[in-house]
Amino acid sequence: MRLLAGTKFDREPHCERCDLPESQCQCPPAEPEAAPPGKPPGKQTARLAKERRKHGRTVSVIRGLAAEDNDLPALLKSLKSSCGAGGSLHDDVLEIQGDHLDRLRQELQTIGYKVKG
C-alpha cells in the first residue's frame, strides 16, 4: 500500500477552472497578472536625512516613498545589505543604522529614484 493512497494527494492534479485532470484540460493559458499600479521610481523623490538618537547613535532616514507605490520591505533589505548595516521600517520611513547618506543616495539613484537631502 502506498503512503498517500486514498487521500486527496493521491489523485492527479486538476485544472482550477474546469476541474478536469491537467492532461485532459482544454482551457486557454491564464493571462499574466498586470504590474501593480503606482508611480514608477523616476517620478518619486526620496528625502534623505541623518538623525541623532539616544546615546549619540546616528541613523540615516529615508522619507517620501509611499508604501502603495513601492515594495518597502524589499527596498529596505537591499539598502541594508548594500550598507552592511541594520535597519527598520516605521510608517513609510526607512531607517538604516549609521551614517550612510552617500551610499544610500548612490543606491537610490541607481534604482531610479530622485533624491533630495
MOHU-V785036 format. One record per run of one state. SS is the DSSP state (hx for helix, st for strand, lp for the rest). FROM is the first residue (numbers start at 1). LEN is the number of residues. If there is no record, write none. Layout:
BEGIN
SS | FROM | LEN
SS | FROM | LEN
END
This chain:
BEGIN
lp | 1 | 7
hx | 8 | 3
lp | 11 | 3
st | 14 | 1
lp | 15 | 6
st | 21 | 1
lp | 22 | 19
hx | 41 | 3
lp | 44 | 1
st | 45 | 8
lp | 53 | 1
hx | 54 | 3
lp | 57 | 1
st | 58 | 6
lp | 64 | 8
hx | 72 | 12
lp | 84 | 3
st | 87 | 4
lp | 91 | 2
st | 93 | 6
lp | 99 | 2
hx | 101 | 11
lp | 112 | 2
st | 114 | 3
lp | 117 | 1
END
